[in-house]
């Protein structure tokens, strides 16, 4: 099987035709998605493309830091929502959480 045979290839190509986002914005969005979805190959390619398009390494690092922080926030919010849905009342002292 080849990637060219899948609809996803056509969808990815269509994103290059978007006129309301700059190339820089597209690069950062793509990088945020690939890093948070844990695709090392895709992330490496995105970083290469970002560097080749003139985005400084410092900006790429900051973008990855933002994606990491947002992902951490989502993870924490999801866990807290699950705790709430289960009706759990956790007591946390000195970094350790237990049922009271």
N, C-alpha and C positions, 0 to 999 in steps of 0.2 A: 504494500500500500504506500502511496505517496501523499504527502500533505496537499499537493496541488489538486487531488481528487476530492477534497473535503470542502464543504460550504464555508468552514471557518476561514479558509484561505481567501475566499472572495470577500468575506466580511472584513478581514484585516486590510485587504487592499482598498476597500471602500472607505476606511477610516482616513486614508491619506487624502481623500477628496474633500474632507470636511473643511469648510472655508472660515468658520467662525472661531477656530482655535489656531494658535500659532504652532509652528513645528516644535518649539520649546515646550509649550503646554502639552502637546501630544506626547512628547518624550517623557515628561514627568508623570503624566497619567499612566502611561504604559509601564513605566518603572515601578510606580506604586503598586499597580496590580500584580506584576510579575514577582516582585519581592514578597508581597504579603501572601501570594499563592504558592510560594516556595518553589518556583521554577528557576533553578540555577542557570540553566542554559539560556532561557529567555531573558533573565536578569542580566547576564553577562552581555548578551547581544544588545539589550537596551542601553546598558552603560556605554558600550562601544559606540553605538549610534549617537548617544547624547554627546559624548566627547568629540566625535567626528563632526557633529553639527555646531560645535563651538561652545557648548555648555561647559563652564569650568568645573573641575573636579570638586571644589568646595561646595558648589551649588548642588551637585549630585549627592554628596554626602549629606547635606542638609535636607534634601528631598527624601532620602532614605530614612533619616532620623525622624522626619515628620510622619512618614508612613509607618514606621515602627511604633511611634508614640500613639498614633491614632489606633493602630491595631491592638496595642496594649490596653488602651481605653475601652475598646469594643470588647475585648476578652474579659476585662474586669466587670464591665456593665452586664455582660451576658451571665457571668457567674453570680453577680448580685441579684439579677432578675430570677435566676434559677433558685437561689436561696429563698427569695421572697415567695416564689410560686410553691415551694415545698413547705412554707410556713415555718422555716427554721429560724431560730433566734440564736445567732452565734455571738459569743462573747470573745473579744480579741484583746489580749494583754501581752505586751512585749513581743508583738509579731506572731503570737500563737493563738489560733482561733479554735474554740471548743464549744460544744453544746453546754449551756449553763445547767 
